[in-house]
Amino acid sequence: MKKNNLLFAGAIAASLLALTGTVFPHLQPKENNLTAMLQKKESNLTMYWIDTEGGGATLIVTPAGESVLIDTGNPGGRDANRILAVARDVADLGQIDHLIITHWHIDHYGGAAELAKQMPIIEVHDKGIPETLSEDAAFAERIKPYRDMTVKKRTLLKPNQNLSLKSLAKGFPNLSLRLVGVDKKFVAVTKNSQAGNDCATTTDKPIDTSDNANSLVLVMDYGPFRFFDGGDLTWNVEKNLVCPQNLIGTVDVYQVNHHGLDQSNNPVLVKNLAPTVSIMNNGTRKGCGPQTVTTLRQTPSIQAAYQLHKNIRDDAQFNTQEQYIANLEENCQANYIKLTVAPDGKKYTVNIPATNHQKTFTTKSVH
C-alpha cells in the first residue's frame, strides 16, 4: 500500500512540474538568462611579470580581454616559450593584441619573432627601427627577425599618444595606456603638474649615449590605479621626468627601471613617483644594484618591493625579503608575478602563485 501511495504522489508531482512550464510559464527560469548568469565572470585588469632572466616581458590583460605585451625578452626560444606559457595557459589568450617594444636592446625585442611564430601578434608599436645602433655592431643582423616577422599592423609611437584600446563595459573605470615620452622627449600626464621635490639632492652621472636613455615611458591609468613603466631609462634622463616639474605625479606600482641596475633608478625619480609597490624584472646576477636596492628601501611610500629573482652574487645583502621574490634558486621554474586590480580600481593584489604569496594594497586616492 505504501508503495502505491509513493507512486501516486510521484505522478502528481510530475504533473504539477509539467503544469509549471505550460500553465504557469512565467515561473519557469529562462534558459538563456540562467546560462548567462552562470557564465558571467567578473573580469579584472590583470598584469604578469614574466621571467626572462633579466630581460623585459610585462603582460597586461584588460577587463575587455584585450592583451598588451611590453617587451619580449631574449632570442633563443626560452623567453618566447615562457611568454607563450603565461599568455596561453595562464591568461587564456589566443593572441597578443598589442606588442610594445620600449627600445632597441636585444633583451627587450629579442623574443618577438619567435613568439610571433607560435601566437598571432596583431599590432606592433615601437619608436621606429634604426638602421644601426652605436652600442651593438651586430644590430642590423639581430633586428632582422623582428623586422621580418609576420604581424597584422605596425604603428610608430609618438609622445602624448594613447594606445587605442577597446572600450570597457558600463560600470568599469576609464582605462588608458599613455606614451609619456620617447627619445628623451616627455609630456605631462596631468595639466597641472607640480614642482618636483628634492631636485638638488642627486648629482648627474656620465651621459648615457646608449638606446637605454631613449626608452619609451608608459603610464597606465585604470580609475584611481596608476602604473609606471620606463623601460631601461637611465639616471640623468629619469630626473627630467620629475625635475623641475613632476610630469608623472605619483604612482601605485613602479616597474623598477633597467632591471634594477644602478645606471638607473635615480632616487629623485623614485621618491617623487612615491610608489606603494615596486616590481623588478631582474636576473640572478643582473639587477639588484646596491644603489637601487638602497633607494627602494629608503623610499617611505614603498610597502613591498618585489623581485623576479633573488640576487645570488656575493653582494646578496642587496635583496628584498624572500616572501617578495618569485624565484629563489638559480635553476628556477620561471615563476611569474601577477597583479590583479579590483573592478573599481580601488584595491589591487600582488601574488606569486608558485609560492602562494598574496598581498592586497589600497590604491592612492590622488595622483
TORKOL-790616 format. One record per atom (N, C-alpha, C): x, y, z. Coordinates in steps of 0.001 Angstrom, whole numbers, plus 500000, padded with zeros to 6 digits. Each point is the difference from the previous one (the first is absolute). Example, Ala and Ser with C-alpha at 12.3 -4.5 7.8 and 13.67 -1.06 7.14 Angstrom:
2
513190494310507800
499110501190500000
500900501200500000
499650501050499280
500820501190500060
499230501090500730
This chain:
367
500820498787500000
499180501213500000
500861501273500000
501036499966500837
500906501163500057
500653500245498658
500333498872499292
500653500144498701
499072500679499012
498692499621500018
499036500606499077
499826501486500304
499977500348501316
499872501421500383
501177500830499500
501221499424500072
501193500719499518
499934500212498499
499527498965499286
499877500121498542
498984501071499627
498883500024500766
498953500987499735
500512501424500262
500725500162501112
500559501326500326
501003500455498947
500798499066499487
500978500331498964
499334500462498728
498862499333499679
499278500363498775
499435501407500110
499453500331501195
499453501351500204
501106501049499890
501168499706500604
501127500949499941
500438500235498568
500077498937499207
500403500133498599
499013500852499218
498674499796500311
498976500776499298
500099501475500339
500217500287501295
500145501399500411
501209500657499363
501113499244499883
501204500533499372
499755500344498544
499234499117499320
499679500260498595
499124501228499869
499012500146500951
499128501164499963
500756501297500219
501048499923500803
500812501206500268
500531500589498713
500361499116499067
500568500474498745
498979500323498951
498738499530500175
498982500226498973
498967501019500445
499330499696501152
498973500910500497
500622501244500626
501170499812500680
500670501128500676
501415500194499446
500133500349498712
501331500097499405
500862501080500635
499364500998500632
500791501078500605
500780499528501211
499637498810500547
500731499461501138
501216499197499592
500126499706498710
501106499179499516
501215500893499739
501188499661500487
501178500825499720
500303500022498515
500347501176499512
500360500121498586
501398499459499801
500139499041499090
501267499292499834
501135500950499626
499692500929499087
501058500904499526
500503500893501133
499060500537500807
500398500868501101
500775499227501056
499547498771500276
500670499189501002
501413499663499547
500111499634498717
501328499678499455
500916501207500068
499418501162499684
500805501228500033
500489500285501410
499109499756500992
500396500252501382
501108499053500440
499886498741499559
501007499012500390
501340500284499346
499912500508498767
501234500230499251
500629501350500302
499218500892500637
500507501346500268
501203499928500935
501073500602499606
501240499944500783
500580501404500101
500155500473501214
500551501335500206
501440500026499508
500310500986499196
501333500060499391
500770501177500568
501219499753500420
500842501039500590
501109500399499047
500588501156500254
501251500356499343
501094499152500634
500728499259499166
500991499049500512
501332500233499315
501081499863500785
501341500194499470
500881498826500420
500944499664499128
500938498908500279
501420500469499687
500911499774500940
501421500217499741
500609498618499745
500382499777498765
500452498676499560
501515499928500115
500492498891500497
501433499839500241
500754499776498698
500800500981499601
500883499851498843
501459500174500421
500271499656501268
501373499974500518
500724501338499823
499316501076500381
500618501315499907
499694500742498720
499043499505499216
499483500751498854
498678500640500395
499279500495499003
498712500628500278
498868499242499335
498905499775500731
498782499414499436
498880500200501014
499197501034499776
498871500316500875
498722499868499193
499109499133500454
498754499729499286
498838500624500765
499178500755499279
498811500639500563
498775499428499289
498996499613500766
498730499552499425
498904500886500582
499285500706499136
498983500946500441
498712499267500357
499064500676500687
498714499371500301
499208499626498745
500355500561498852
499354499631498739
500639498770499369
501032499461500659
500694498837499457
501063500338498978
500302501293499845
501006500453499041
501379499906500640
500999499601499223
501334499766500553
501017500993499471
500891500418500911
501122500883499666
501258499368500575
500949499694499155
501287499449500441
501063501073499818
500677500340501082
501073500999499941
501328499257500064
500689499938498869
501301499345499829
499882498466500031
501045499353499481
499902498553499742
501238499209500409
500868500569500822
501161499247500437
500990499723498876
500803498970500194
501107499668499109
499614499001498917
500825499904498932
499802498935499015
500548498677500543
499715498919499289
500525498697500393
498928499005500396
498746500438500025
498898499093500252
499501499984501431
500905500078500968
499596499900501403
498979501070500383
500312501263499703
499145501091500458
498671500034499252
500026499755498699
498750499944499225
499098498892500533
500592498862500342
499212498885500534
499401500332501354
500746500725500818
499480500390501312
498855501005499854
500153500936499087
498915500963499741
498767499263499493
500213499082499059
498895499221499446
499278499225501099
500748499389500898
499399499199501059
499094500840500895
500450501201500359
499166500862500846
498811500544499205
500255500466498780
498925500592499195
498922498972499666
500402498836499547
499033498994499538
499420499172501151
500865499514500875
499560499024500995
499511500636501305
500489501198500314
499594500660501241
498945501078499711
500300500890499065
499081501098499693
498920499603499001
500128498798499424
498997499460499076
499823500881498756
501119500452499454
499969500848498808
500238499165498745
499379500423498918
500233499355498720
500883500824499085
500276501256500414
500835500889499196
500502501130500881
501010500697499525
500459501245500621
499440501132499156
499136500820500592
499371501085499232
500955501148499741
500825500327500988
500955501102499865
501347499563500566
501040500171499216
501368499795500470
500722501334499966
500543500411501148
500749501250500095
501457499666500291
500911500571499219
501440499839500235
500537501340500514
500604499979501184
500408501262500630
501270500594499406
500925499137499532
501244500516499410
500736498841499325
501115500327499335
500612499052499075
501169499227500605
499784499428501160
500960499056500563
499388498604499971
500849499012499721
499513498673499640
499259499291501126
500228500411501264
499262499380501103
498580500550500128
499635500894499073
498640500548499984
499244499646498716
500679499969498866
499310499633498756
500328498589499533
500988499343500625
500578498776499448
499066498821499849
498984499879500873
499113498845499929
498784500192499119
499845501177499399
498764500334499280
499735499090498805
501006499824499147
499793499218498785
499670498547500322
500642499454501026
499718498610500398
498593499874500576
499575501003500750
498640499985500528
498977500096498877
500282500845499008
499062500201498885
499767498728499196
500952499086500024
499823498726499296
499078499049500752
499808500259501307
499205499104500828
498637500564500390
499886501325499961
498747500656500381
499841501260499152
498826500227499410
499824501200499161
500232501287500781
500731500914499380
500174501350500553
499295500954499045
499025500723500525
499155500819499129
500668501329499636
500413500759500994
500577501327499725
501275500195500811
501046500436499318
501280500286500640
500178501512500078
500411500471501175
500234501422500230
501461500187500408
500717500864499295
501370500324500395
500340501405499550
501231500419500265
500390501374499701
500730500144498677
499930498939499185
500673500020498700
501330499283500072
500210499081499081
501215499187500010
501147500768499346
501093500227500730
501146500677499378
500781499026499116
500796500522499127
500822499146499134
501195499440500765
500531500801500911
501157499574500800
499788500418501448
500824499412500879
499967500346501414
501442500059500467
500409501137500527
501415500222500302
500565498979500985
499191499556500966
500504499072501013
499883498539499592
499448499725498801
499805498618499563
500406499874498537
501244499543499778
500518499883498635
499210498985499176
499357499043500664
499246498957499282
498513500322499907
499628501237500283
498574500347500066
499263499709498702
500585500359498863
499307499814498723
499612498549499763
500829499079500446
499698498578499846
499034499524501086
500207500485501203
499154499565501123
498552500459499850
499799501177499415
498651500555499905
499207499386498843
500666499282499129
499340499496498783
498780499121500305
500065499036500918
498793499206500277
498822500858500474
500290501013500813
498940500895500462
499437500807498829
500876500496499168
499573500804498857
499149499180499033
500335498710499859
499343499152499003
498829499187500538
499772500015501304
498958499132500552
498617500411499493
499100499034499945
498662500224499474
499081500511501097
499499501216499813
498997500590500889
498979500710499117
498843500323500554
498959500620499178
500220501486499780
500636500673500978
500123501453499904
501208500465500790
500658501049499530
501098500633500729
499701501488500159
500218500498501223
499673501388500318
501207500687500620
500286501204499537
501096500803500541
499479500824501162
500642499865501157
499548500699501202
500618501387500111
499209500923500521
500448501368500218
499570500457501386
500729500966500595
499622500471501343
498569500515500042
499356499797501134
498631500444500265
498958499195499226
500371498817499576
499086499143499256
499376498971500946
498698499806499873
499314498972500755
499837498765499130
500305498836500556
499772498772499272
498501499835499795
499601499608498814
498585499827499688
499523498661500554
499312500060501136
499510498801500669
498483499905499888
499469498796500098
498559499784499957
499327500684501185
498823500541499745
499223500595501083
499568498911500973
499950500353501279
499571499051501011
498498500091500211
499424498933500538
498569499954500246
499597501069501009
498728500354499978
499476500994500922
500251499562501440
500439500932500817
500269499695501395
501480499867500319
500825499784498970
501441499917500223
500615501400499927
501099500264500707
500665501300499909
500631500209498618
500395501219499738
500725500289498765
501374499351500034
500415499479498866
501313499367499863
500777500700498895
501238500386500302
500843500605498966
501432499527500173
500677499828498880
501434499688499987
500655501059499129
500742500873500647
500477501215499335
501514499991499863
500460500396498825
501429500173499753
500395501403500467
500692500040501122
500387501288500595
501276500535499367
500851499109499493
501247500470499414
500676498961499159
500845500493499105
500834499152499159
501165500845499492
501175499387499922
501193500709499520
500240501300500754
499827499941501315
500271501119500927
499024501161499859
498897499818499320
498980501041499857
498787499576500819
499585500844500958
498963499625500939
498861501011500014
498823499513500389
498831500859500184
499446499729501393
499232500944500520
499412499843501326
498781499099499934
499849499152501006
498822499140500079
498773500827500356
500173500989500872
498894500858500404
500274501445499580
498941500782499858
500137501392499585
500635500858501094
499760499627501242
500479500805501133
501142499289500710
501097499791499289
501137499326500616
500619500890501074
500506499349501045
500577500711501132
501528500014499902
500622500900500729
501458500041500047
500529498723500656
501103499480499471
500594498806500579
500652500292501340
500067498978500834
500613500155501321
501459499554499986
500821500673500798
501396499605500238
500811499871498715
499767500886499059
500674499911498703
501506500231500091
500464500623501055
501432500281500134
500733498955500828
499311498923500375
500613499043500930
500860498936499325
499877499841498673
500827499002499311
500821500669498909
501154499436499741
500864500521498946
499882499117498760
500259500599498865
499929499253498744
501130498985499906
499776498985499169
501024499019499674
500492500278498583
501075499351499549
500451500210498617
498854499792499021
499988500816498957
498906499961499020
499919498619499356
498806499458499969
499755498694499385
499650500216498531
500831499504499107
499758500168498562
499335498774499383
499671499004500825
499371498785499475
498503500220499810
499344499002499400
498562500115499760
499188499815501275
500635499584501087
499285499952501275
499398501361500334
500786501048499770
499554501358500328
498846500464499122
499763499287498893
498923500356499076
498746499156500206
499969499226501083
498879499084500247
498654500725500019
498966499260499574
498636500485500158
499669500094501489
499171500955500342
499468500109501358
498486499895499896
499425499021500702
498575499713499931
499349500177501363
498811500576499999
499206500124501218
498611499439499716
499583499049500810
498664499430499863
499131500438501174
498834500548499682
499018500388501012
498753499144499842
499499499487501122
498754499241500016
499207500507501197
499103500954499733
499366500681501112
501078500652500845
500040499769501310
501017500616500849
501354499295499963
500068498827499380
501243499219499984
500951500511498920
501297500114500348
500986500478499018
501263499136500045
500472499643498804
501188499160499832
501006500725499108
501293499892500356
501084500649499254
500971498959499468
500317500104498706
501012499144499364
500913500899499184
501265500101500422
500969500846499305
501030499233499209
499735498717499706
500968499216499242
501347499973500702
501048500356499257
501352500056500575
500506501436500098
499090500934500208
500369501414500130
501107500161501033
500929500906499741
501171500128500877
500002501311500801
500911500053500937
500067500925501134
499694501457499662
500789500593499093
499838501440499724
498656500300499348
499574499129499106
498740500216499283
498815499781500940
500127499049500914
498941499774500990
499686501288500764
501051500724500341
499812501230500775
499134501001499250
500113500013498666
499228500954499200
498496499735500066
499620498797500407
498574499692500133
499362500677501205
500821500316500992
499430500541501246
500614501324500431
500988500492499274
500658501264500340
500220500842498739
499711501280499993
499483500756501162
498519499732500295
499247499495498980
498598499671500217
499826498484500036
499150499522500881
499665498574500042
498918499744498962
500413499446498859
499079499801498880
499083498802500197
500333499137500940
499255498755500187
499023500076501158
500359500723501061
499250499922501244
500478498788500784
499135499426500817
500356498801500742
499389498779499318
500500498818500371
499511498765499401
499743498972501105
499249498989499654
499784498898500931
501071498930499843
500315499684498747
500962498926499732
501089500522499066
501234499797500408
501182500421499243
500736498762499513
500051499807498695
500864498952499464
501416500549500032
500833499397500806
501343500525500242
500747500107498667
500498501190499698
500653500230498714
501254499140499832
500204499544498765
501277499402499597
500376498795500869
498976499213500373
500224498737500721
500634500199501377
499990501262500474
500588500280501303
501479500300499967
500533500366498843
501417500364499897
500222501424500509
501227500267500453
500297501292500612
500243501123498989
500034499677498708
500029501077499001
498649500713499950
499018499424500678
498623500506499994
499485500106501424
498705500328500123
499328500085501304
500547501120500877
500113501164499372
500382501218500696
499054500215501195
500543500189501201
499127500173501179
498982501114499841
500348501051499278
499067501114499855
498782499571499177
500181499088499053
498862499456499250
499132499141500903
500630499025500650
499238499025500789
499226500691501116
500646500932500678
499345500645501141
498911500972499567
500127500598498824
498921500851499500
498817499179499497
500272498852499403
498907499118499584
499300499408501212
500747499806501078
499454499513501281
499123498766499836
500517498943499399
499172498805499801
499710499277501311
498911499261500009
499689499127501129
500690498652499822
500087499567498741
500601498709499656
501016500210498890
501158499319500098
500954499955498891
500152498554499563
500189499800498695
500191498656499456
501202500030499063
500991499157500292
501263500000499276
500114498740499133
500202500199498688
500175498861499087
501496499694499834
500602499554501080
501443499772500051
500344498550499693
501306499690499989
500478498630499878
500772499620501252
500561498825500009
500736499555501191
501250500830500244
500618500482498918
501217500806500119
499872501351499293
498819500320499570
499756501262499303
498935500773500761
500289501252500283
499073500805500771
500314499938501485
499034500470500817
500230500083501454
501280500771500299
500232501087499249
501174500824500260
499947500566501405
501143500120500663
500015500514501374
499313501351500156
500262500922499058
499348501307500090
498491499876499826
499600499166499056
498573499848499716
499267499395501182
500529498915500558
499344499357501138
499953500959501188
501079500759500200
500025500980501085
498933501068499781
499866500460498764
498974501001499680
498610499467500296
499722498767499592
498684499414500258
499741499877501496
501033499587500745
499850499858501459
499758501344500673
500567501059499438
499914501320500630
498847500849499466
499170499419499144
498833500723499493
498826499703500933
499555500981500784
499017499740501062
498685499412499511
499608500323498772
498688499556499512
499948498511499677
501153499369499739
500011498614499526
499684499038501142
498914499264499819
499574498996500984
500509498609499667
500281499758498726
500508498682499582
500811500166498725
501206499422499991
500888500048498829
500166498576499478
499416499726498844
500026498654499426
501162499831499029
500513498780499897
501051499632499048
499617498696499321
500333499894498712
499804498720499325
501025498977500461
501221500475500341
501070499090500417
500679500493501267
500529499058500733
500906500330501096
501374500293499434
500604501061500462
501372500323499630
500926499010500702
500732499186499213
500887498982500595
501471500365499858
500291501273499668
501388500447499962
500566500048501419
501258500376500099
500636500123501310
499347501083500855
499376500998499327
499339501074500761
498512499676500205
499729498769500435
498620499531500156
499236500732501096
500685500870500743
499268500807500983
499066500984499308
500236500205498691
499142500910499247
498885499191499327
499064499611500818
498795499292499592
498839500535500823
498800499783499505
498814500255500794
499760498809500923
498922500035500782
499645498845500828
499621498827499099
500317498794500433
499789498826499150
498541499782499637
499086500431500839
498580499810499680
499592500769498741
500792501016499623
499688500812498828
500803499590498757
500681498872500058
500826499536498880
499342498783499353
499824500043498680
499310498916499295
500876498765499830
501305500209499758
500917498880499753
501208500124500910
500135499048500913
501080500058500980
501247499250499566
499865499079499055
501118499172499558
500464500416498607
501285499754499708
500526500343498676
499341499158498913
499916498699500220
499308499119499062
498521499976500381
499287501001499506
498659500265500501
498919499404499098
498769500171500439
498832499534499251
499344501136499213
500686501116499877
499471501161499257
498664500465500577
499934500104501320
498780500483500644
499745501456499631
498745500328499794
499624501363499627
499358500710501186
499910501316499877
499293500824500984
498721500500499339
498915499932500726
498693500401499461
499418501131500839
499378500953499328
499328501103500687
498577500099499453
499034500069500895
498593500101499610
499400501243500631
499409500851499162
499366501225500488
498501499760500120
499416500379501116
498561499833500210
499216500752498928
498780499554499702
499215500644498932
499817501502500164
499970500496501238
499852501445500192
501336500723500071
501110499263499925
501329500599500010
500482500439501357
499248499739501065
500341500553501307
500939499121500823
500126498755499608
500936499093500659
500669499130498937
501165499478500334
500683499088499098
500771498990500821
500140498812499429
500636498893500700
501175499494499190
501140499866500647
501189499423499378
500173498601500560
500184499030499108
500244498657500512
501036499271499156
500639499050500639
500948499098499347
499371498615500085
499286499570498975
499250498739500090
500840498810500444
501251499947499568
500835498836500310
500313499873501489
499981501117500716
500342499972501430
498802500277500906
498841500238499376
498767500318500736
500069501338500734
500975500834499638
500041501343500597
498909500865499380
499357500783500832
498965500918499518
499874501168500967
499934501201499446
499863501187500846
499181501055499271
499064500599500703
499096500979499395
500358501401500493
499920500959499080
500366501392500269
498851500911499613
499930501149500649
498986501009499678
500566501008499030
499259500280498960
500431500950498981
500002501418500572
500937500811499537
500031501398500422
498734500697499512
499467500897500792
498781500717499603
500313501188499101
501221500529500111
500414501152499198
501394499738499460
500233500337498734
501320499852499383
500576501367499623
